[in-house]
Amino acid sequence: MVGKRNFAVKKDMNKKSYAIVICIGIILLFSVKLNYTLPDDVFPTPEKSERTRKWGFVFDKKTIIKYKYDDADEFSSGLARVELNGVWGYIDKTGKEVIPLGYDFAYNFNEDLAKIGLNGKYGFINQTGIEVVQPKYSHVGDFIEGLAWVELNGKYGYIDKTGKEVIPLNYDAAGNFSYSPAKVKFNDKYGYIGKDGEVVIPLIYDEADDFVNGYAQVRLAEKTGIIDVNETFTVQSMKILLLEAIKNKYVLFSAHGSGIESSHIKIENVTDMQLHLIIPEGTFLRAHSSNYQSMVLTGPKDVVLDAGKTYEGNVNTACMNISRSVPDGDVTFGLSQRPENHLLTKLIRLLNEGDYTYSVKQAAVWIVTDGADYDDMGILHNQFYQRIIDLEDYQKAVSIVNEARNLK
């Protein structure tokens, strides 16, 4: 009996021991969760709660900073920007608000300073919350190489990390230095300056981007390309009239007839740059044979053609020289400038702006180029030998021509 009682006592003690171990384990588990410490070089990640729609921070599926913010961002320079009830501040990895939530806007730290906004103005703070640059500028950029662009009353310049305006606010726009000259704009032209404020690339460009890896994209008139820090401009793309491209031997051009409503063109880019070719409405395709009608474009055509590539396609045209034959596929054309026919120029503009059938466009062109009347236009017919240009089309064309005559 004694042995059985001792066994029962031991069994009871074992149960108590297990219970104590379990309790200690639970206590330790909660203790670990409540006192979870991240390594120095590890930061929690912002996460939004699907249930509360609030933001908190987690690491390894553990909540490190509770879900209470309306917005939050990744940690940067040891701090994370957070927003609650419309105001922003910064917290450390433990959740402590080291820079109180009091700004209308707050941005990540860059070169130990962060942009902040208050009452529609911008400045900079350091990581202790001191406003190194008071919020007084309309816009500011990030600090790069110790300088940041700032804008006040529509003028741009640069400040250093103490807030001193080291490059006066004289420009209409400004960019970042990015270990290269900085883009500036003055009198609608772009160029580049050094950190001392001296112009290193003249302000002659119509468009310009910041330098990246020693090169910047720029546009000079109709030429787009890249420029290096030595001012070498390499043209990569050009916007140009097709006629000018032909004269400059940038392209090889040919065209042939394709019926009464269109003509077929072929353009080969023989340069090492991209060409954006402009073919305005009113451009002439002159027939090489005097037996056939020449054509005029009734709408514009743009062709973007990479280096060494060829384009083939149709352009919308109308016939001229009503007494001549309609050009077929064997008839070739040359491209020419618009003639000094101001009425035709105004007419083509109206035809391009409106939504007219081909028959109306053709009738209007013949009225202007050939003085044609309704009877003259009976030469165009369909397969059933019915007129293509009927009386209603002709009358509409006359109305458009009269409207063109009244244009200044």
Summary of the structure (lengths in Angstrom):
residues: 408
radius of gyration: 37.7
end to end distance: 127.2
largest distance: 136.0
contacts: 1210
relative contact order: 0.05
helix: 21%
strand: 44%
